[in-house]
């Protein structure tokens, strides 16, 4: 019996060995990089395959136990050593073989001694590079700058860069961005050039099209010139006043402003914040269900909204209700018709069968004369904000969304649908299966 198992295993190995490289690479491409490396050690036929993979995704977290953090220098050093060995296997071709064109995604830690080894490997092997770097404020930001200086060729080909918790000098920040000539996607998380400093971005040759700023301690970011920027996501700013200034950003079409006002922050004029961004088509506002940081402006926003096609409003504190929402919607080009809104398909996420929600929707129906469809959507179970959705928790057992036909028909009756109203109501129930 045992000999038959051995024979079958040998036959399976022989069967795989006869497959061409492209099929074997397709198989390895369905697994993670560590599985590919282990497979290469199991057979001489597979030994060269990791270096032929078109995309290499290496993260320090693949070499650290799940219950370990990056605060232990010994653990980090061991993990980076293992990661460097894996990078050497995946990025360097065997002697005499042709180098494969590939992209690399690297998630590194700046406190280790192996950055230069990995950087040199990447420089030799890659076409495009995406690097995610874990930094630790001033000391590690200096390491990053030194890393950039030592490997300029590497950073000239980076297309995506994500930085966490790094504090630079203003000169270092500009040198870093200028050195990434091919950079298209940039994310700064808890990064700055000093508390409440002003960052001026003047990059006429920049290719950055996506920029995400989260919890950065800038007083203001001035986009003097960023010609390719099309998507900007700004979250949780610390500014006392207007956090953004737009100069030349002709391609900016998608803007997300996500923040709840702190106690020390007074309201700001959205028209002032949007001034200079004349092509916004998609605007997302999220107030986390807390204090609204916008001041009412009425028609002043019409100029900023003249090309707006979609507007998403999240986390509105329920006390602001209909009047606040209508005042904002009236300024959009899709919402002006004398005293009535030209809304055709509003969507209410987090709807519950409670009096205040029904009243809000009824008021919108009375105010917007051209309503064709209203989409009522259940609350995402992963959301933690209880703003518009009331005070219930995220658990599905606490949901008050009408999921069966009987409950939905009751809602339609209370809204007067089907009597003298032609508006269609669509109930969208989220699937709870498979969610954690």
C-alpha positions as CSV (number, residue, x, y, z in Angstrom):
1,X,0.0,0.0,0.0
2,X,2.8,2.4,1.0
3,X,4.8,1.7,-2.2
4,X,1.7,2.5,-4.3
5,X,1.5,5.9,-2.7
6,X,5.1,6.6,-3.4
7,X,4.7,5.5,-7.0
8,X,1.6,7.8,-7.4
9,X,3.5,10.7,-5.9
10,X,6.4,10.2,-8.4
11,X,3.9,10.0,-11.3
12,X,2.3,13.2,-10.2
13,X,5.7,14.9,-10.0
14,X,6.6,13.7,-13.5
15,X,3.3,14.9,-14.8
16,X,3.9,18.4,-13.5
17,X,7.5,18.4,-14.7
18,X,6.3,17.9,-18.2
19,X,4.2,21.1,-18.1
20,X,5.7,24.2,-19.9
21,X,6.9,27.2,-17.8
22,X,3.9,29.4,-18.7
23,X,1.4,26.9,-17.2
24,X,3.5,26.4,-14.1
25,X,3.8,30.1,-13.7
26,X,0.1,30.5,-14.0
27,X,-0.3,27.9,-11.2
28,X,2.2,29.7,-9.0
29,X,0.5,33.0,-9.7
30,X,-2.6,31.8,-7.9
31,X,-0.7,31.4,-4.7
32,X,1.2,33.8,-2.4
33,X,4.9,34.4,-2.8
34,X,5.9,32.2,0.1
35,X,4.1,29.2,-1.4
36,X,5.9,29.8,-4.7
37,X,9.3,29.9,-2.9
38,X,8.5,26.6,-1.0
39,X,7.4,25.0,-4.3
40,X,10.7,26.0,-5.9
41,X,12.6,24.1,-3.2
42,X,10.6,21.0,-3.6
43,X,11.7,20.3,-7.2
44,X,14.6,21.2,-9.4
45,X,12.0,21.6,-12.2
46,X,10.4,24.5,-10.2
47,X,13.7,26.0,-8.9
48,X,13.9,28.9,-11.5
49,X,10.2,29.8,-11.6
50,X,9.9,32.4,-8.8
51,X,12.3,34.6,-10.7
52,X,10.0,34.5,-13.7
53,X,6.9,35.6,-11.9
54,X,5.6,38.8,-13.5
55,X,4.6,40.4,-10.2
56,X,6.4,40.0,-6.8
57,X,4.5,41.0,-3.7
58,X,6.8,40.9,-0.6
59,X,5.7,42.1,2.8
60,X,7.5,42.1,6.1
61,X,4.3,40.8,7.7
62,X,4.8,37.5,5.8
63,X,7.8,36.9,7.9
64,X,6.4,37.9,11.3
65,X,4.1,35.9,13.6
66,X,0.6,37.3,13.7
67,X,0.9,38.1,17.5
68,X,4.1,40.1,17.1
69,X,4.5,43.8,16.5
70,X,7.3,45.9,14.9
71,X,8.5,47.2,18.2
72,X,11.0,44.4,18.8
73,X,14.2,45.2,16.9
74,X,15.4,41.6,17.0
75,X,12.1,40.4,15.5
76,X,12.2,43.0,12.8
77,X,15.9,42.3,12.0
78,X,15.2,38.6,11.6
79,X,12.1,39.3,9.5
80,X,14.0,41.6,7.1
81,X,16.8,39.1,6.8
82,X,14.3,36.4,5.7
83,X,12.6,38.9,3.4
84,X,15.9,39.8,1.8
85,X,16.6,36.1,1.0
86,X,13.1,35.8,-0.5
87,X,13.7,38.9,-2.6
88,X,17.0,37.4,-3.9
89,X,15.2,34.2,-5.0
90,X,12.4,36.1,-6.7
91,X,14.2,39.0,-8.2
92,X,17.5,37.6,-9.5
93,X,17.5,35.3,-12.6
94,X,19.8,32.3,-12.7
95,X,23.2,32.9,-14.4
96,X,22.8,32.7,-18.2
97,X,19.0,33.1,-18.2
98,X,17.1,36.0,-19.5
99,X,15.8,38.6,-17.0
100,X,12.0,38.7,-16.9
101,X,10.1,42.0,-16.9
102,X,8.1,42.4,-13.7
103,X,6.6,44.7,-11.2
104,X,7.3,44.6,-7.5
105,X,5.3,45.5,-4.4
106,X,7.3,45.9,-1.3
107,X,6.1,46.4,2.3
108,X,9.3,47.3,4.2
109,X,10.4,48.4,7.7
110,X,12.9,51.3,7.8
111,X,14.4,50.2,11.1
112,X,16.3,47.3,9.7
113,X,19.8,46.9,8.0
114,X,18.7,45.2,4.8
115,X,17.1,48.0,2.9
116,X,20.0,48.6,0.7
117,X,20.4,44.9,-0.2
118,X,16.7,44.7,-1.2
119,X,16.9,48.1,-3.0
120,X,19.8,46.9,-5.1
121,X,18.0,43.7,-6.0
122,X,14.9,45.7,-7.1
123,X,17.0,48.1,-9.1
124,X,18.5,45.2,-11.1
125,X,15.2,43.3,-11.7
126,X,12.2,45.5,-11.9
127,X,10.4,47.6,-14.5
128,X,7.8,49.3,-12.2
129,X,7.9,49.4,-8.4
130,X,5.2,49.9,-5.8
131,X,6.6,50.4,-2.3
132,X,4.8,50.5,1.0
133,X,7.0,51.7,3.8
134,X,6.4,51.6,7.6
135,X,8.2,54.5,9.2
136,X,8.3,55.8,12.7
137,X,8.4,59.6,12.7
138,X,11.6,61.7,12.7
139,X,14.3,59.0,13.1
140,X,12.9,56.7,10.5
141,X,12.0,59.5,8.1
142,X,15.8,60.2,8.1
143,X,16.4,56.6,7.2
144,X,14.0,56.9,4.3
145,X,15.8,60.0,3.0
146,X,19.1,58.2,3.2
147,X,17.6,55.2,1.4
148,X,16.4,57.5,-1.4
149,X,19.8,59.2,-1.7
150,X,21.6,55.8,-1.8
151,X,19.3,54.3,-4.5
152,X,18.2,57.1,-6.8
153,X,17.6,54.7,-9.7
154,X,15.1,52.7,-7.6
155,X,12.9,55.7,-6.7
156,X,13.0,57.0,-10.2
157,X,10.8,54.1,-11.3
158,X,8.4,53.9,-8.3
159,X,4.8,54.2,-9.4
160,X,3.0,53.9,-6.0
161,X,4.3,55.0,-2.6
162,X,2.5,54.6,0.8
163,X,4.1,56.2,3.9
164,X,3.1,55.9,7.5
165,X,4.0,58.1,10.5
166,X,7.0,59.9,9.1
167,X,8.0,63.5,9.8
168,X,10.2,65.2,7.2
169,X,11.7,68.6,6.9
170,X,10.1,70.7,4.1
171,X,13.2,70.2,1.9
172,X,13.2,66.4,2.5
173,X,9.6,66.2,1.5
174,X,10.1,68.0,-1.7
175,X,13.3,66.0,-2.5
176,X,11.4,62.8,-1.9
177,X,8.5,63.7,-4.2
178,X,10.8,65.1,-6.9
179,X,12.9,62.0,-6.9
180,X,9.9,59.7,-7.7
181,X,9.6,60.8,-11.4
182,X,7.1,58.0,-12.3
183,X,5.0,58.3,-9.2
184,X,1.3,58.1,-9.9
185,X,-0.2,57.0,-6.6
186,X,0.8,58.6,-3.3
187,X,-0.6,58.0,0.2
188,X,0.5,59.9,3.3
189,X,-0.7,58.6,6.6
190,X,0.1,60.6,9.7
191,X,3.0,62.3,7.9
192,X,4.0,66.0,8.0
193,X,6.8,68.5,8.0
194,X,6.1,69.7,11.6
195,X,2.9,70.5,13.6
196,X,0.6,72.8,11.7
197,X,3.1,73.4,8.9
198,X,2.2,74.4,5.4
199,X,3.1,72.1,2.6
200,X,3.3,73.7,-0.9
201,X,3.2,71.3,-3.8
202,X,4.4,72.8,-7.1
203,X,5.2,69.9,-9.4
204,X,4.4,70.9,-13.1
205,X,6.0,67.6,-14.4
206,X,4.4,65.3,-11.8
207,X,2.4,62.2,-12.9
208,X,0.6,61.9,-9.6
209,X,-3.1,61.2,-10.3
210,X,-4.2,59.7,-7.0
211,X,-3.4,61.3,-3.6
212,X,-4.6,60.2,-0.2
213,X,-4.0,62.3,3.0
214,X,-5.0,60.8,6.3
215,X,-4.4,62.3,9.8
216,X,-1.6,64.5,8.6
217,X,-0.8,67.5,10.9
218,X,-0.5,70.2,8.2
219,X,-2.2,73.5,8.8
220,X,-2.7,73.7,5.0
221,X,-1.7,71.9,1.8
222,X,-1.4,74.2,-1.2
223,X,-1.7,72.5,-4.5
224,X,0.1,75.2,-6.5
225,X,0.6,72.9,-9.5
226,X,-0.3,69.2,-9.8
227,X,-1.5,68.8,-13.4
228,X,-2.4,65.1,-13.5
229,X,-4.2,64.9,-10.1
230,X,-7.6,63.4,-10.7
231,X,-8.5,61.8,-7.3
232,X,-7.9,63.5,-3.9
233,X,-8.9,61.9,-0.6
234,X,-8.5,64.1,2.5
235,X,-9.3,62.6,5.9
236,X,-9.1,63.9,9.5
237,X,-7.2,67.2,9.1
238,X,-5.9,69.2,12.0
239,X,-6.2,72.7,10.5
240,X,-7.8,75.6,12.4
241,X,-9.0,77.0,9.0
242,X,-9.3,75.8,5.4
243,X,-7.0,72.8,5.1
244,X,-6.7,72.9,1.2
245,X,-5.8,75.4,-1.4
246,X,-6.1,74.7,-5.1
247,X,-4.0,76.4,-7.7
248,X,-3.5,74.6,-11.0
249,X,-5.3,71.2,-10.7
250,X,-7.1,71.0,-14.1
251,X,-7.8,67.2,-13.9
252,X,-9.2,67.0,-10.4
253,X,-12.6,65.4,-10.8
254,X,-13.1,63.2,-7.7
255,X,-12.8,64.8,-4.2
256,X,-13.5,63.2,-0.9
257,X,-13.5,65.2,2.3
258,X,-13.8,63.0,5.4
259,X,-13.6,64.6,8.8
260,X,-15.5,65.5,12.0
261,X,-14.9,68.9,13.4
262,X,-12.8,69.0,16.6
263,X,-13.9,71.3,19.4
264,X,-11.2,73.8,18.6
265,X,-12.2,74.0,14.9
266,X,-14.8,76.5,13.8
267,X,-16.9,76.0,10.6
268,X,-15.4,76.6,7.2
269,X,-16.9,77.7,3.9
270,X,-16.9,74.9,1.4
271,X,-16.9,77.4,-1.5
272,X,-13.5,78.7,-0.1
273,X,-12.1,75.2,0.2
274,X,-13.2,74.3,-3.3
275,X,-12.0,77.5,-4.9
276,X,-9.7,76.8,-7.8
277,X,-11.1,73.3,-8.4
278,X,-13.3,74.0,-11.3
279,X,-13.9,70.5,-12.7
280,X,-15.2,68.5,-9.7
281,X,-17.6,65.8,-10.9
282,X,-17.8,63.5,-7.9
283,X,-17.9,65.0,-4.4
284,X,-18.0,62.9,-1.2
285,X,-18.6,64.5,2.2
286,X,-18.4,62.5,5.4
287,X,-18.9,64.0,8.8
288,X,-18.6,60.8,10.9
289,X,-22.0,61.6,12.4
290,X,-20.5,64.3,14.6
291,X,-20.2,68.1,14.4
292,X,-20.6,69.5,10.9
293,X,-17.5,71.5,9.8
294,X,-19.4,73.3,7.0
295,X,-21.1,76.6,7.2
296,X,-24.3,77.2,5.3
297,X,-23.6,79.2,2.1
298,X,-26.6,78.7,-0.2
299,X,-26.0,79.8,-3.8
300,X,-22.3,80.6,-3.3
301,X,-21.5,77.0,-4.0
302,X,-23.1,76.9,-7.4
303,X,-19.9,77.9,-9.1
304,X,-17.9,75.1,-7.4
305,X,-20.7,72.6,-8.3
306,X,-21.2,73.6,-11.9
307,X,-19.9,70.3,-13.3
308,X,-20.9,68.1,-10.4
309,X,-22.7,64.9,-11.5
310,X,-22.5,62.8,-8.2
311,X,-22.6,63.8,-4.6
312,X,-22.3,61.4,-1.7
313,X,-23.1,62.6,1.8
314,X,-22.3,60.4,4.8
315,X,-22.4,60.6,8.5
316,X,-24.8,63.6,8.7
317,X,-25.8,64.2,12.3
318,X,-29.5,63.5,12.4
319,X,-30.4,66.9,14.0
320,X,-29.4,68.7,10.8
321,X,-32.2,66.9,9.0
322,X,-33.9,68.0,5.9
323,X,-33.2,71.7,5.8
324,X,-29.4,71.2,6.0
325,X,-29.4,68.5,3.3
326,X,-31.7,70.4,1.0
327,X,-29.6,73.6,1.3
328,X,-26.6,71.6,0.1
329,X,-28.4,69.8,-2.7
330,X,-29.9,72.9,-4.0
331,X,-26.5,74.3,-5.0
332,X,-25.8,71.3,-7.3
333,X,-26.6,71.7,-11.0
334,X,-28.7,68.6,-10.9
335,X,-30.8,70.0,-8.1
336,X,-32.0,73.5,-9.2
337,X,-35.6,74.1,-10.4
338,X,-37.0,77.2,-8.7
339,X,-38.0,76.1,-5.2
340,X,-37.9,72.4,-5.9
341,X,-35.2,69.8,-6.4
342,X,-34.7,67.9,-9.6
343,X,-33.5,64.8,-7.8
344,X,-34.4,61.6,-9.7
345,X,-32.8,58.8,-7.7
346,X,-31.6,59.6,-4.1
347,X,-30.1,56.8,-2.1
348,X,-30.5,56.6,1.7
349,X,-27.9,54.2,3.3
350,X,-28.6,53.0,6.8
351,X,-32.4,53.3,6.5
352,X,-34.5,52.1,9.4
353,X,-38.2,51.9,9.9
354,X,-38.3,54.6,12.5
355,X,-40.3,57.8,12.6
356,X,-37.5,60.3,12.0
357,X,-36.3,58.4,8.9
358,X,-39.8,58.1,7.4
359,X,-40.4,61.8,8.0
360,X,-37.2,62.8,6.4
361,X,-37.9,60.8,3.2
362,X,-41.5,62.0,3.1
363,X,-40.2,65.6,3.3
364,X,-37.8,65.0,0.5
365,X,-40.6,63.5,-1.6
366,X,-42.7,66.5,-1.1
367,X,-39.9,68.9,-1.9
368,X,-38.4,67.2,-4.9
369,X,-41.1,67.2,-7.6
370,X,-39.2,65.0,-10.1
371,X,-38.5,61.9,-8.0
372,X,-38.6,58.7,-10.0
373,X,-36.9,56.2,-7.6
374,X,-35.8,56.2,-4.0
375,X,-33.3,53.5,-3.0
376,X,-33.5,52.6,0.7
377,X,-30.4,50.6,1.7
378,X,-29.6,48.6,4.9
379,X,-26.7,49.7,7.1
380,X,-23.4,48.2,6.4
381,X,-22.6,45.8,9.3
382,X,-19.0,47.0,9.3
383,X,-19.8,50.6,9.9
384,X,-19.3,52.0,13.4
385,X,-20.9,55.4,12.9
386,X,-24.5,55.7,14.3
387,X,-25.2,59.1,12.8
388,X,-28.1,59.0,10.5
389,X,-28.7,55.3,11.2
390,X,-29.7,56.0,14.8
391,X,-28.1,54.6,18.0
392,X,-28.3,50.9,17.3
393,X,-25.1,48.8,17.1
394,X,-23.8,47.3,13.9
395,X,-25.0,43.8,14.6
396,X,-27.6,42.3,12.2
397,X,-29.8,41.3,15.0
398,X,-30.3,45.0,15.9
399,X,-31.2,46.1,12.4
400,X,-34.5,47.8,11.9
401,X,-34.4,47.6,8.1
402,X,-37.6,46.1,6.6
403,X,-36.4,42.9,5.0
404,X,-39.6,41.0,4.2
405,X,-42.4,42.0,1.9
406,X,-44.9,42.5,4.7
407,X,-42.7,45.1,6.5
408,X,-41.8,46.8,3.2
409,X,-45.5,47.1,2.2
410,X,-46.1,48.8,5.6
411,X,-43.3,51.3,4.8
412,X,-44.9,52.0,1.4
413,X,-48.2,52.7,3.0
414,X,-46.7,55.1,5.5
415,X,-45.0,57.0,2.7
416,X,-48.2,57.1,0.6
417,X,-46.7,55.2,-2.3
418,X,-49.3,53.8,-4.7
419,X,-52.1,56.2,-3.8
420,X,-51.2,59.5,-5.4
421,X,-47.5,59.0,-5.8
422,X,-45.7,57.4,-8.7
423,X,-42.3,57.3,-7.1
424,X,-40.8,53.8,-7.0
425,X,-39.2,52.6,-3.7
426,X,-36.4,50.0,-3.9
427,X,-35.3,48.2,-0.8
428,X,-31.7,47.0,-0.9
429,X,-30.9,44.5,1.8
430,X,-27.2,43.7,2.5
431,X,-26.1,40.1,2.7
432,X,-24.9,39.2,6.2
433,X,-23.5,35.9,5.1
434,X,-19.7,35.7,5.3
435,X,-19.2,39.0,7.1
436,X,-17.1,39.2,10.2
